Amino acid sequence: MTHDQDIETLIVAAHALTRVAALETANETPAAQWRTLTILRDNGALRIGELARLSRVTQPGMTRLVGQMADHGLVARTTDAADSRATVVEVTPLGLEALQTWLLQLTAALAPHFEDLQPEEWDALRTTASVLMRKLDRTRTASAADTAEAIR
């Protein structure tokens, strides 16, 4: 198997894993809401347009989603101090709590699927997760620098 095939397998497995977890929790909340809360948790407050770009949805779609989430107290909207036409969105404590609860539900739903793993398999998963988080942190840092540069 090539490195590219390894990466493809990892991506496909990760998507399948999240689908299984979502189905088993029977949570009817749209995945876009959890993705948006995660992006805001990881990146801090963002303009609607940047949030839409990071979530890979249209700006009108994100505006609609943010409105629904704000109605439930999961996010707060403010006017951008640098541009009064732009809206900045940040996750609220209630939003962080909802996200954490959902992550716990996902973990609990998936735990039975991993009960039979051997210690060395747990080590392999732990190493893989660590590598992925390190790579994602680098990607986020580079993306944040590119965004900051584009704003200047």
DSSP file (Angstrom, degrees, kcal/mol; ACC not computed):
  #  RESIDUE AA STRUCTURE BP1 BP2  ACC     N-H-->O    O-->H-N    N-H-->O    O-->H-N    TCO  KAPPA ALPHA  PHI   PSI    X-CA   Y-CA   Z-CA
    1    1 A M              0   0    0      0, 0.0     2,-0.1     0, 0.0     0, 0.0   0.000 360.0 360.0 360.0 138.4    0.0    0.0    0.0
    2    2 A T     >  -     0   0    0      1,-0.1     4,-2.3     4,-0.0     5,-0.1  -0.394 360.0-108.7 -85.7 167.4    1.3    3.5   -0.9
    3    3 A H  H  > S+     0   0    0      1,-0.2     4,-2.5     2,-0.2     5,-0.2   0.900 121.7  53.8 -60.8 -40.5    1.3    6.5    1.5
    4    4 A D  H  > S+     0   0    0      1,-0.2     4,-2.4     2,-0.2    -1,-0.2   0.898 108.8  48.6 -61.5 -39.2   -1.4    8.1   -0.6
    5    5 A Q  H  > S+     0   0    0      2,-0.2     4,-2.7     1,-0.2    -1,-0.2   0.872 109.0  53.7 -68.2 -36.4   -3.5    4.9   -0.2
    6    6 A D  H  X S+     0   0    0     -4,-2.3     4,-2.2     2,-0.2    -2,-0.2   0.927 110.3  46.8 -61.0 -44.4   -2.9    4.9    3.6
    7    7 A I  H  X S+     0   0    0     -4,-2.5     4,-2.5     2,-0.2    -2,-0.2   0.918 112.3  50.2 -64.4 -43.0   -4.1    8.5    3.8
    8    8 A E  H  X S+     0   0    0     -4,-2.4     4,-2.7     1,-0.2     5,-0.2   0.922 110.3  49.9 -60.5 -44.5   -7.2    7.6    1.7
    9    9 A T  H  X S+     0   0    0     -4,-2.7     4,-2.6     1,-0.2    -1,-0.2   0.904 110.5  50.6 -61.0 -41.6   -8.0    4.7    3.9
   10   10 A L  H  X S+     0   0    0     -4,-2.2     4,-2.5     2,-0.2    -1,-0.2   0.918 111.5  47.5 -62.7 -44.6   -7.7    6.8    7.0
   11   11 A I  H  X S+     0   0    0     -4,-2.5     4,-2.4     2,-0.2     5,-0.2   0.943 113.8  46.5 -62.6 -48.6  -10.0    9.5    5.5
   12   12 A V  H  X S+     0   0    0     -4,-2.7     4,-2.4     1,-0.2    -2,-0.2   0.913 114.0  48.4 -61.9 -43.1  -12.6    6.9    4.4
   13   13 A A  H  X S+     0   0    0     -4,-2.6     4,-2.8    -5,-0.2    -1,-0.2   0.905 110.2  51.5 -64.5 -41.1  -12.4    5.2    7.8
   14   14 A A  H  X S+     0   0    0     -4,-2.5     4,-2.2     2,-0.2    -2,-0.2   0.915 111.3  47.3 -63.1 -42.8  -12.8    8.4    9.7
   15   15 A H  H  X S+     0   0    0     -4,-2.4     4,-2.1     2,-0.2    -1,-0.2   0.928 113.6  47.9 -63.5 -44.0  -15.8    9.4    7.7
   16   16 A A  H  X S+     0   0    0     -4,-2.4     4,-2.7     1,-0.2    -2,-0.2   0.904 109.9  53.6 -62.7 -40.7  -17.4    6.0    8.2
   17   17 A L  H  X S+     0   0    0     -4,-2.8     4,-2.5     1,-0.2    -1,-0.2   0.912 109.3  47.2 -61.1 -43.9  -16.6    6.1   12.0
   18   18 A T  H  X S+     0   0    0     -4,-2.2     4,-2.5     2,-0.2    -1,-0.2   0.870 111.7  51.2 -68.5 -34.6  -18.4    9.5   12.4
   19   19 A R  H  X S+     0   0    0     -4,-2.1     4,-2.5     2,-0.2    -2,-0.2   0.931 110.9  48.0 -66.2 -43.9  -21.4    8.2   10.4
   20   20 A V  H  X S+     0   0    0     -4,-2.7     4,-2.7     1,-0.2     5,-0.2   0.942 113.4  48.0 -59.9 -47.4  -21.6    5.1   12.6
   21   21 A A  H  X S+     0   0    0     -4,-2.5     4,-1.9     1,-0.2    -1,-0.2   0.919 111.6  49.7 -61.1 -43.8  -21.3    7.2   15.8
   22   22 A A  H  X>S+     0   0    0     -4,-2.5     5,-0.9     1,-0.2     4,-0.9   0.913 113.2  46.8 -62.8 -42.3  -24.0    9.7   14.6
   23   23 A L  H  <5S+     0   0    0     -4,-2.5     3,-0.4     1,-0.2    -1,-0.2   0.906 112.3  49.6 -65.8 -41.1  -26.4    6.9   13.7
   24   24 A E  H  <5S+     0   0    0     -4,-2.7    -1,-0.2     1,-0.2    -2,-0.2   0.771 109.2  50.7 -73.7 -25.1  -25.8    5.1   17.0
   25   25 A T  H  <5S-     0   0    0     -4,-1.9    -1,-0.2    -5,-0.2    -2,-0.2   0.688  95.7-144.0 -81.0 -16.7  -26.4    8.2   19.1
   26   26 A A  T  <5 +     0   0    0     -4,-0.9     2,-0.5    -3,-0.4    -3,-0.2   0.780  39.8 162.9  56.8  27.8  -29.6    8.9   17.2
   27   27 A N      < -     0   0    0     -5,-0.9    -1,-0.2     1,-0.1    -2,-0.1  -0.678  27.1-165.6 -79.6 123.5  -28.8   12.5   17.5
   28   28 A E        +     0   0    0     -2,-0.5    -1,-0.1    -3,-0.1     3,-0.1   0.411  48.8 118.8 -93.4   2.3  -30.8   14.5   15.0
   29   29 A T  S    S-     0   0    0      1,-0.1     5,-0.1     2,-0.1    -2,-0.1  -0.488  77.2-102.2 -67.3 134.3  -28.8   17.7   15.3
   30   30 A P    >>  -     0   0    0      0, 0.0     3,-1.3     0, 0.0     4,-1.1  -0.284  19.9-128.2 -59.8 141.2  -27.3   18.5   11.9
   31   31 A A  H 3> S+     0   0    0      1,-0.3     4,-2.7     2,-0.2     5,-0.2   0.821 107.5  67.5 -57.8 -31.4  -23.6   17.6   11.5
   32   32 A A  H 3> S+     0   0    0      1,-0.2     4,-2.3     2,-0.2    -1,-0.3   0.834  96.2  54.6 -61.0 -31.8  -23.0   21.2   10.3
   33   33 A Q  H <> S+     0   0    0     -3,-1.3     4,-2.5     2,-0.2    -1,-0.2   0.941 110.5  43.8 -67.1 -45.9  -23.9   22.5   13.8
   34   34 A W  H  X S+     0   0    0     -4,-1.1     4,-2.3     1,-0.2    -2,-0.2   0.898 114.1  51.0 -66.5 -38.6  -21.3   20.3   15.5
   35   35 A R  H  X S+     0   0    0     -4,-2.7     4,-2.4     2,-0.2    -1,-0.2   0.916 111.1  48.6 -62.5 -43.0  -18.7   21.1   12.8
   36   36 A T  H  X S+     0   0    0     -4,-2.3     4,-2.4     2,-0.2    -2,-0.2   0.916 111.2  48.7 -65.4 -44.5  -19.4   24.8   13.3
   37   37 A L  H  X S+     0   0    0     -4,-2.5     4,-2.5     1,-0.2    -1,-0.2   0.898 112.1  50.0 -62.2 -39.5  -19.1   24.6   17.1
   38   38 A T  H  X S+     0   0    0     -4,-2.3     4,-2.5     2,-0.2    -2,-0.2   0.917 110.0  49.8 -65.3 -43.1  -15.9   22.7   16.8
   39   39 A I  H  X S+     0   0    0     -4,-2.4     4,-2.2     1,-0.2     5,-0.3   0.923 113.3  46.2 -61.4 -44.5  -14.4   25.3   14.3
   40   40 A L  H  X S+     0   0    0     -4,-2.4     4,-2.2     2,-0.2    -2,-0.2   0.892 112.4  50.7 -67.2 -38.9  -15.4   28.1   16.7
   41   41 A R  H  < S+     0   0    0     -4,-2.5    -2,-0.2    -5,-0.2    -1,-0.2   0.923 117.5  39.7 -61.4 -43.4  -13.9   26.3   19.7
   42   42 A D  H  < S+     0   0    0     -4,-2.5    -2,-0.2    -5,-0.2    -1,-0.2   0.766 128.9  28.2 -79.8 -26.8  -10.7   25.6   17.9
   43   43 A N  H  < S-     0   0    0     -4,-2.2    -3,-0.2     1,-0.3    -2,-0.2   0.553  97.1-133.2-113.5 -11.8  -10.3   29.0   16.1
   44   44 A G     <  -     0   0    0     -4,-2.2    -1,-0.3    -5,-0.3    -2,-0.1  -0.371  62.3  -6.5  82.4-171.1  -12.1   31.5   18.3
   45   45 A A  S    S-     0   0    0     -2,-0.1     2,-0.3    -4,-0.1    45,-0.2  -0.284  72.8-178.2 -61.6 139.4  -14.5   34.1   17.1
   46   46 A L  E     -A   89   0A   0     43,-2.3    43,-3.4     3,-0.0     2,-0.1  -0.967  30.8-104.2-138.8 152.8  -14.8   34.3   13.3
   47   47 A R  E  >  -A   88   0A   0     -2,-0.3     4,-2.6    41,-0.3    41,-0.2  -0.425  39.8-112.2 -67.4 152.7  -16.6   36.3   10.7
   48   48 A I  H  > S+     0   0    0     39,-1.9     4,-2.8     1,-0.2     5,-0.2   0.903 116.7  52.9 -54.9 -44.8  -19.5   34.5    9.1
   49   49 A G  H  > S+     0   0    0      1,-0.2     4,-2.2     2,-0.2    -1,-0.2   0.905 111.4  44.7 -61.1 -43.2  -17.7   34.4    5.7
   50   50 A E  H  > S+     0   0    0      2,-0.2     4,-2.6     1,-0.2    -1,-0.2   0.890 112.8  51.8 -68.9 -38.8  -14.6   32.8    7.2
   51   51 A L  H  X S+     0   0    0     -4,-2.6     4,-1.9     2,-0.2    -2,-0.2   0.910 110.1  49.4 -62.5 -42.3  -16.7   30.4    9.2
   52   52 A A  H  X>S+     0   0    0     -4,-2.8     5,-2.3    -5,-0.2     4,-0.9   0.911 111.3  49.7 -62.5 -42.7  -18.6   29.4    6.1
   53   53 A R  H ><5S+     0   0    0     -4,-2.2     3,-0.6     1,-0.2    -2,-0.2   0.935 112.3  46.2 -62.6 -47.1  -15.3   28.8    4.2
   54   54 A L  H 3<5S+     0   0    0     -4,-2.6    -1,-0.2     1,-0.2    -2,-0.2   0.821 116.8  44.5 -66.0 -30.9  -13.9   26.7    7.0
   55   55 A S  H 3<5S-     0   0    0     -4,-1.9    -1,-0.2    -5,-0.2    -2,-0.2   0.544 109.1-126.6 -89.3  -8.6  -17.1   24.7    7.2
   56   56 A R  T <<5 +     0   0    0     -4,-0.9     2,-0.3    -3,-0.6    -3,-0.2   0.918  68.0 118.7  61.4  47.4  -17.3   24.4    3.4
   57   57 A V  S   <S-     0   0    0     -5,-2.3    -1,-0.2    -6,-0.1    -2,-0.1  -0.866  70.8 -87.1-129.9 168.1  -20.9   25.8    3.2
   58   58 A T     >  -     0   0    0     -2,-0.3     4,-2.4     1,-0.1     5,-0.2  -0.341  34.7-117.9 -71.4 157.5  -22.3   28.8    1.5
   59   59 A Q  H  > S+     0   0    0      2,-0.2     4,-2.8     1,-0.2     5,-0.2   0.924 116.5  49.9 -64.0 -43.5  -22.4   32.1    3.3
   60   60 A P  H  > S+     0   0    0      0, 0.0     4,-2.2     0, 0.0    -1,-0.2   0.906 111.1  50.6 -60.8 -37.9  -26.2   32.3    3.2
   61   61 A G  H  > S+     0   0    0      2,-0.2     4,-2.4     1,-0.2    -2,-0.2   0.903 112.0  46.5 -64.0 -40.6  -26.3   28.7    4.6
   62   62 A M  H  X S+     0   0    0     -4,-2.4     4,-3.2     2,-0.2     5,-0.3   0.897 109.4  54.3 -68.6 -39.4  -23.9   29.6    7.4
   63   63 A T  H  X S+     0   0    0     -4,-2.8     4,-2.0     1,-0.2    -2,-0.2   0.920 111.1  46.1 -58.6 -43.5  -25.9   32.8    8.2
   64   64 A R  H  X S+     0   0    0     -4,-2.2     4,-2.1     2,-0.2    -2,-0.2   0.932 114.4  47.1 -64.2 -47.1  -29.1   30.6    8.5
   65   65 A L  H  X S+     0   0    0     -4,-2.4     4,-2.6     1,-0.2    -2,-0.2   0.921 111.6  50.4 -62.3 -44.5  -27.3   28.0   10.7
   66   66 A V  H  X S+     0   0    0     -4,-3.2     4,-2.8     1,-0.2    -1,-0.2   0.888 108.3  54.0 -62.1 -38.7  -25.7   30.7   12.9
   67   67 A G  H  X S+     0   0    0     -4,-2.0     4,-2.0    -5,-0.3    -1,-0.2   0.919 110.6  45.6 -60.5 -44.0  -29.2   32.3   13.3
   68   68 A Q  H  X S+     0   0    0     -4,-2.1     4,-1.1     2,-0.2    -2,-0.2   0.911 114.4  48.2 -64.9 -42.3  -30.6   29.0   14.5
   69   69 A M  H  <>S+     0   0    0     -4,-2.6     5,-2.6     1,-0.2     6,-0.6   0.880 110.4  51.5 -67.5 -37.2  -27.7   28.3   16.8
   70   70 A A  H ><5S+     0   0    0     -4,-2.8     3,-1.5     1,-0.2    -1,-0.2   0.892 104.4  57.5 -65.0 -39.3  -27.9   31.8   18.2
   71   71 A D  H 3<5S+     0   0    0     -4,-2.0    -1,-0.2     1,-0.3    -2,-0.2   0.804 109.4  46.0 -60.0 -28.9  -31.6   31.3   18.9
   72   72 A H  T 3<5S-     0   0    0     -4,-1.1    -1,-0.3    -3,-0.3    -2,-0.2   0.368 117.7-113.9 -95.3   3.4  -30.6   28.2   21.0
   73   73 A G  T < 5S+     0   0    0     -3,-1.5    22,-0.4     2,-0.2    21,-0.3   0.644  82.9 120.6  78.1  14.5  -27.9   30.2   22.8
   74   74 A L  S   <S+     0   0    0     -5,-2.6    18,-2.4    20,-0.2     2,-0.3   0.775  77.4  20.3 -83.0 -27.2  -25.1   28.1   21.3
   75   75 A V  E     -B   91   0A   0     -6,-0.6     2,-0.4    16,-0.3    16,-0.2  -0.929  68.7-139.8-136.3 160.6  -23.3   31.0   19.6
   76   76 A A  E     -B   90   0A   0     14,-2.9    14,-2.2    -2,-0.3     2,-0.4  -0.970  13.7-149.6-121.9 140.5  -23.3   34.8   20.0
   77   77 A R  E     +B   89   0A   0     -2,-0.4     2,-0.3    12,-0.2    12,-0.2  -0.901  20.1 168.8-110.4 137.9  -23.2   37.3   17.1
   78   78 A T  E     -B   88   0A   0     10,-2.6    10,-3.4    -2,-0.4     2,-0.4  -0.918  39.0 -98.3-136.7 165.8  -21.6   40.7   17.3
   79   79 A T  E     -B   87   0A   0     -2,-0.3     2,-0.3     8,-0.2     8,-0.2  -0.699  44.1-108.4 -84.8 137.4  -20.7   43.3   14.8
   80   80 A D  E >   -B   83   0A   0      6,-2.7     3,-0.6     3,-0.5     6,-0.2  -0.492  20.3-144.5 -65.8 125.6  -17.1   43.3   13.6
   81   81 A A  T 3  S+     0   0    0     -2,-0.3     3,-0.2     1,-0.2    -1,-0.2   0.805 100.1  48.9 -62.4 -29.9  -15.4   46.4   15.1
   82   82 A A  T 3  S+     0   0    0      1,-0.3     2,-0.3     2,-0.0    -1,-0.2   0.687 126.8  20.8 -84.3 -18.9  -13.3   46.8   12.0
   83   83 A D  E X   - B   0  80A   0     -3,-0.6     3,-2.2     3,-0.1    -3,-0.5  -0.795  63.0-160.4-153.9 102.3  -16.2   46.5    9.6
   84   84 A S  E 3  S+     0   0A   0      1,-0.3    -3,-0.1    -2,-0.3    -1,-0.1   0.617  91.1  64.9 -64.9 -11.5  -19.7   47.2   10.8
   85   85 A R  E 3  S+     0   0A   0     -6,-0.1     2,-0.3     2,-0.0    -1,-0.3   0.691  92.3  78.7 -80.3 -18.1  -21.2   45.3    7.8
   86   86 A A  E <  S-     0   0A   0     -3,-2.2    -6,-2.7    -6,-0.2     2,-0.4  -0.669  70.5-142.0 -98.7 146.2  -19.6   42.0    9.0
   87   87 A T  E     - B   0  79A   0     -2,-0.3   -39,-1.9    -8,-0.2     2,-0.4  -0.882   9.4-153.9-105.1 134.8  -20.9   39.7   11.7
   88   88 A V  E     -AB  47  78A   0    -10,-3.4   -10,-2.6    -2,-0.4     2,-0.4  -0.898  10.1-158.6-107.2 137.7  -18.5   37.9   14.1
   89   89 A V  E     +AB  46  77A   0    -43,-3.4   -43,-2.3    -2,-0.4     2,-0.3  -0.934  11.8 177.2-119.0 136.7  -19.6   34.7   15.6
   90   90 A E  E     - B   0  76A   0    -14,-2.2   -14,-2.9    -2,-0.4     2,-0.2  -0.988  32.8-108.8-136.9 151.1  -18.3   33.1   18.8
   91   91 A V  E     - B   0  75A   0     -2,-0.3   -16,-0.3   -16,-0.2   -17,-0.1  -0.516  33.1-140.8 -75.5 141.9  -19.2   29.9   20.7
   92   92 A T     >  -     0   0    0    -18,-2.4     4,-2.5    -2,-0.2     5,-0.2  -0.499  28.3-102.7 -94.2 167.8  -21.0   30.5   24.0
   93   93 A P  H  > S+     0   0    0      0, 0.0     4,-2.3     0, 0.0     5,-0.2   0.889 126.2  53.2 -56.7 -37.8  -20.4   28.5   27.2
   94   94 A L  H  > S+     0   0    0    -21,-0.3     4,-2.5     2,-0.2   -20,-0.2   0.893 108.0  50.5 -63.9 -39.2  -23.7   26.7   26.4
   95   95 A G  H  > S+     0   0    0    -22,-0.4     4,-2.4   -21,-0.3    -1,-0.2   0.904 110.4  48.8 -64.3 -42.2  -22.4   25.9   23.0
   96   96 A L  H  X S+     0   0    0     -4,-2.5     4,-2.5     2,-0.2    -2,-0.2   0.892 111.7  49.8 -63.9 -39.5  -19.2   24.5   24.4
   97   97 A E  H  X S+     0   0    0     -4,-2.3     4,-2.4    -5,-0.2    -2,-0.2   0.913 110.9  48.9 -65.1 -42.9  -21.2   22.4   26.9
   98   98 A A  H  X S+     0   0    0     -4,-2.5     4,-2.4     2,-0.2    -2,-0.2   0.911 112.1  49.3 -63.0 -42.3  -23.4   21.0   24.1
   99   99 A L  H  X S+     0   0    0     -4,-2.4     4,-2.5     2,-0.2    -2,-0.2   0.925 111.2  48.8 -62.8 -45.0  -20.4   20.2   22.0
  100  100 A Q  H  X S+     0   0    0     -4,-2.5     4,-2.1     1,-0.2    -2,-0.2   0.901 110.9  50.5 -62.9 -40.7  -18.7   18.4   24.9
  101  101 A T  H  X S+     0   0    0     -4,-2.4     4,-2.1     2,-0.2    -1,-0.2   0.917 110.9  49.2 -61.9 -43.7  -21.9   16.4   25.7
  102  102 A W  H  X S+     0   0    0     -4,-2.4     4,-2.6     1,-0.2    -2,-0.2   0.908 109.5  51.5 -63.6 -41.9  -22.1   15.4   22.0
  103  103 A L  H  X S+     0   0    0     -4,-2.5     4,-2.4     1,-0.2    -1,-0.2   0.888 109.7  50.1 -63.0 -38.4  -18.5   14.3   22.0
  104  104 A L  H  X S+     0   0    0     -4,-2.1     4,-2.5     2,-0.2    -1,-0.2   0.892 110.2  50.5 -64.9 -39.2  -19.1   12.2   25.1
  105  105 A Q  H  X S+     0   0    0     -4,-2.1     4,-2.3     2,-0.2    -2,-0.2   0.909 110.7  49.1 -64.3 -42.3  -22.1   10.6   23.4
  106  106 A L  H  X S+     0   0    0     -4,-2.6     4,-2.0     2,-0.2    -2,-0.2   0.934 111.8  48.7 -61.5 -46.0  -20.1    9.8   20.3
  107  107 A T  H  X S+     0   0    0     -4,-2.4     4,-2.1     1,-0.2    -2,-0.2   0.924 112.1  48.1 -60.6 -45.8  -17.3    8.2   22.4
  108  108 A A  H  < S+     0   0    0     -4,-2.5    -1,-0.2     1,-0.2    -2,-0.2   0.875 111.1  51.7 -63.7 -37.1  -19.8    6.2   24.4
  109  109 A A  H  < S+     0   0    0     -4,-2.3    -1,-0.2     1,-0.2     4,-0.2   0.853 116.7  39.2 -68.4 -33.6  -21.5    5.0   21.1
  110  110 A L  H >X S+     0   0    0     -4,-2.0     3,-1.5    -5,-0.2     4,-0.6   0.722  92.8  85.2 -89.6 -22.1  -18.2    3.9   19.6
  111  111 A A  G >< S+     0   0    0     -4,-2.1     3,-1.8     1,-0.3     4,-0.4   0.863  84.9  56.8 -51.1 -44.1  -16.6    2.4   22.7
  112  112 A P  G >4 S+     0   0    0      0, 0.0     3,-0.8     0, 0.0    -1,-0.3   0.817 100.0  60.3 -60.3 -27.4  -18.2   -1.0   22.2
  113  113 A H  G <4 S+     0   0    0     -3,-1.5    -2,-0.2     1,-0.2     3,-0.1   0.657 110.2  41.6 -72.1 -14.5  -16.7   -1.3   18.7
  114  114 A F  G X< S+     0   0    0     -3,-1.8     3,-1.8    -4,-0.6    -1,-0.2   0.333  80.6 104.7-114.2   4.4  -13.2   -1.0   20.2
  115  115 A E  T <  S+     0   0    0     -3,-0.8    -2,-0.1    -4,-0.4    -1,-0.1   0.792  79.1  53.9 -59.2 -30.1  -13.6   -3.3   23.3
  116  116 A D  T 3  S+     0   0    0     -4,-0.3    -1,-0.3    -3,-0.1     2,-0.1   0.342  79.3 124.5 -91.9   8.5  -11.6   -6.1   21.7
  117  117 A L    <   -     0   0    0     -3,-1.8    -3,-0.0     1,-0.1    -4,-0.0  -0.393  58.2-128.1 -69.4 144.6   -8.5   -4.1   20.8
  118  118 A Q    >>  -     0   0    0     -2,-0.1     4,-2.1     1,-0.1     3,-0.9  -0.510  28.3-103.3 -85.1 159.0   -5.2   -5.4   22.0
  119  119 A P  H 3> S+     0   0    0      0, 0.0     4,-2.2     0, 0.0     5,-0.1   0.862 122.7  52.8 -53.0 -39.3   -2.8   -3.0   23.9
  120  120 A E  H 3> S+     0   0    0      1,-0.2     4,-1.9     2,-0.2     5,-0.1   0.818 107.1  52.5 -69.1 -28.1   -0.6   -2.6   20.9
  121  121 A E  H <> S+     0   0    0     -3,-0.9     4,-2.5     2,-0.2    -1,-0.2   0.884 108.1  50.6 -72.0 -38.2   -3.6   -1.6   18.8
  122  122 A W  H  X S+     0   0    0     -4,-2.1     4,-2.8     2,-0.2    -2,-0.2   0.908 109.6  51.5 -61.8 -41.2   -4.5    1.0   21.3
  123  123 A D  H  X S+     0   0    0     -4,-2.2     4,-2.5    -5,-0.2    -2,-0.2   0.911 109.6  49.6 -60.8 -41.9   -0.9    2.2   21.1
  124  124 A A  H  X S+     0   0    0     -4,-1.9     4,-2.5     2,-0.2    -2,-0.2   0.912 112.2  47.3 -64.5 -42.6   -1.3    2.4   17.3
  125  125 A L  H  X S+     0   0    0     -4,-2.5     4,-2.9     2,-0.2     5,-0.2   0.920 111.9  50.5 -63.5 -43.4   -4.5    4.4   17.6
  126  126 A R  H  X S+     0   0    0     -4,-2.8     4,-2.2     2,-0.2    -2,-0.2   0.911 112.4  46.7 -61.4 -43.7   -3.0    6.7   20.1
  127  127 A T  H  X S+     0   0    0     -4,-2.5     4,-2.6     2,-0.2    -1,-0.2   0.921 112.8  49.6 -64.8 -44.5    0.0    7.3   17.9
  128  128 A T  H  X S+     0   0    0     -4,-2.5     4,-2.7     1,-0.2    -2,-0.2   0.929 111.5  48.4 -60.9 -46.3   -2.2    7.9   14.8
  129  129 A A  H  X S+     0   0    0     -4,-2.9     4,-2.5     1,-0.2    -1,-0.2   0.902 111.5  50.7 -61.3 -41.1   -4.4   10.3   16.7
  130  130 A S  H  X S+     0   0    0     -4,-2.2     4,-2.2    -5,-0.2    -2,-0.2   0.920 111.2  47.5 -63.7 -44.6   -1.4   12.2   17.9
  131  131 A V  H  X S+     0   0    0     -4,-2.6     4,-2.5     2,-0.2    -2,-0.2   0.929 112.7  49.6 -62.3 -45.5    0.1   12.5   14.4
  132  132 A L  H  X S+     0   0    0     -4,-2.7     4,-2.8     1,-0.2    -2,-0.2   0.920 111.1  48.5 -61.3 -44.4   -3.2   13.7   13.0
  133  133 A M  H  X S+     0   0    0     -4,-2.5     4,-2.5     2,-0.2    -1,-0.2   0.903 111.3  50.5 -64.1 -39.9   -3.7   16.3   15.7
  134  134 A R  H  X S+     0   0    0     -4,-2.2     4,-1.8     2,-0.2    -2,-0.2   0.925 113.0  45.7 -63.1 -44.2   -0.1   17.6   15.2
  135  135 A K  H  X S+     0   0    0     -4,-2.5     4,-2.3     2,-0.2    -2,-0.2   0.901 113.1  49.9 -66.0 -41.2   -0.6   17.8   11.4
  136  136 A L  H  X S+     0   0    0     -4,-2.8     4,-2.9     1,-0.2    -2,-0.2   0.890 107.8  53.7 -65.5 -38.7   -4.0   19.5   11.8
  137  137 A D  H  X S+     0   0    0     -4,-2.5     4,-2.3     2,-0.2    -1,-0.2   0.906 109.9  47.9 -61.6 -41.1   -2.5   22.0   14.3
  138  138 A R  H  X S+     0   0    0     -4,-1.8     4,-2.4     2,-0.2    -2,-0.2   0.907 112.3  49.0 -64.8 -41.8    0.2   22.9   11.7
  139  139 A T  H  X S+     0   0    0     -4,-2.3     4,-2.5     2,-0.2    -2,-0.2   0.915 112.2  48.3 -64.4 -43.0   -2.5   23.2    9.0
  140  140 A R  H  X S+     0   0    0     -4,-2.9     4,-2.7     2,-0.2    -2,-0.2   0.910 111.3  50.3 -63.1 -42.5   -4.6   25.5   11.2
  141  141 A T  H  X S+     0   0    0     -4,-2.3     4,-2.0     2,-0.2    -2,-0.2   0.921 113.0  45.6 -62.6 -44.5   -1.7   27.6   12.1
  142  142 A A  H  X S+     0   0    0     -4,-2.4     4,-2.3     2,-0.2    -2,-0.2   0.900 113.6  49.7 -65.4 -41.1   -0.7   28.1    8.4
  143  143 A S  H  X S+     0   0    0     -4,-2.5     4,-2.5     2,-0.2    -2,-0.2   0.899 110.2  50.4 -65.7 -40.8   -4.4   28.8    7.5
  144  144 A A  H  X S+     0   0    0     -4,-2.7     4,-2.4     2,-0.2    -1,-0.2   0.889 110.8  49.4 -64.0 -39.1   -4.7   31.4   10.3
  145  145 A A  H  X S+     0   0    0     -4,-2.0     4,-2.3     2,-0.2    -2,-0.2   0.905 111.0  49.6 -66.7 -41.0   -1.5   33.1    9.1
  146  146 A D  H  X S+     0   0    0     -4,-2.3     4,-2.3     2,-0.2    -2,-0.2   0.905 111.9  48.7 -63.3 -41.8   -2.8   33.1    5.5
  147  147 A T  H  X S+     0   0    0     -4,-2.5     4,-1.8     2,-0.2    -2,-0.2   0.924 111.5  48.9 -63.8 -45.3   -6.1   34.6    6.6
  148  148 A A  H  X S+     0   0    0     -4,-2.4     4,-1.4     1,-0.2    -1,-0.2   0.893 112.0  49.5 -61.8 -40.3   -4.3   37.3    8.7
  149  149 A E  H  < S+     0   0    0     -4,-2.3    -1,-0.2     1,-0.2    -2,-0.2   0.895 108.8  52.3 -66.1 -40.3   -2.1   38.2    5.8
  150  150 A A  H  < S+     0   0    0     -4,-2.3    -1,-0.2     1,-0.2    -2,-0.2   0.835 106.6  53.9 -65.6 -32.1   -5.1   38.4    3.4
  151  151 A I  H  <        0   0    0     -4,-1.8    -1,-0.2     1,-0.3    -2,-0.2   0.846 360.0 360.0 -71.0 -33.6   -6.8   40.8    5.8
  152  152 A R     <        0   0    0     -4,-1.4    -1,-0.3    -5,-0.1    -2,-0.2   0.506 360.0 360.0 -67.6 360.0   -3.8   43.2    5.9
